Amino acid sequence: MLDPRTPIIVGCGQVNGAPAGCTEPIDLIDIAALSAIADTAIVAIAREIDLVAVVRSGTRRYANAGSLLAARRGLGAVRTLEANFGGH
């Protein structure tokens, strides 16, 4: 049986290049997040998000990029996690 605390990824998104209007890394992260939400094909999935995890940007420092992204998406009080970027 699956542990009920096991995280489940239900959608993924990727951004290639720099779409118009992107002026900083959080803009790209936001577009990728919207793409991941759309990838689920579940209209109300955003209401179920309880964790926003991001990889730390190498070009711009944010105090809490996950919290900034959650605020942009109107997610309310969610847990956030920021991982270091690394090698292979």
C-alpha positions in Angstrom: 0.0 0.0 0.0 1.2 3.5 -0.8 2.1 5.7 2.2 -0.5 8.5 2.1 2.3 11.1 2.7 3.9 10.1 -0.6 4.1 13.1 -3.0 2.5 12.6 -6.3 3.4 14.5 -9.5 0.4 14.9 -11.7 1.6 17.3 -14.3 4.9 18.7 -15.7 5.8 21.7 -17.7 8.9 23.0 -19.4 9.8 26.4 -21.0 12.3 26.5 -23.8 13.9 29.9 -24.6 12.5 33.2 -23.2 8.9 33.9 -24.2 7.9 37.6 -24.6 7.3 39.4 -21.3 9.8 37.3 -19.3 12.1 39.6 -17.5 13.4 37.4 -14.7 13.6 33.7 -13.8 10.4 33.6 -11.7 8.5 34.5 -14.9 9.8 31.4 -16.6 9.1 29.3 -13.5 5.5 30.7 -13.5 5.0 29.8 -17.2 6.3 26.2 -16.5 4.0 25.9 -13.5 1.0 27.0 -15.6 2.1 24.4 -18.2 2.2 21.7 -15.6 -1.2 22.6 -14.3 -2.6 22.5 -17.9 -0.8 19.1 -18.4 -3.0 17.5 -15.7 -6.1 18.2 -17.8 -7.9 18.7 -14.4 -9.5 22.1 -14.3 -9.6 22.4 -10.5 -6.2 20.9 -9.7 -4.7 24.2 -8.6 -7.0 24.2 -5.5 -5.3 20.9 -4.4 -1.7 22.2 -4.5 -0.2 22.0 -1.0 3.6 22.3 -1.9 5.5 24.5 -4.3 9.0 23.3 -4.8 11.5 25.1 -7.0 15.2 24.8 -7.8 17.2 27.8 -6.8 17.9 30.2 -9.6 21.5 30.6 -10.5 21.0 34.1 -11.9 18.6 35.8 -9.4 18.3 35.5 -5.7 14.8 35.2 -4.2 14.1 35.1 -0.5 11.5 32.4 -1.2 10.7 31.7 -4.8 8.1 29.1 -4.0 6.2 31.6 -1.9 6.4 34.2 -4.6 5.1 31.7 -7.2 2.3 30.6 -4.9 1.3 34.3 -4.4 1.3 34.9 -8.2 -1.0 31.9 -8.6 -3.3 32.8 -5.7 -2.5 29.5 -3.9 -2.7 30.8 -0.4 -0.8 29.2 2.4 1.2 26.3 0.9 4.4 24.7 2.0 7.4 25.7 0.0 10.7 24.1 -0.7 13.8 25.4 -2.5 16.5 23.0 -3.7 20.0 23.8 -4.7 20.9 23.4 -8.3 23.6 20.8 -8.9 25.3 18.6 -11.4 24.3 15.4 -12.9 
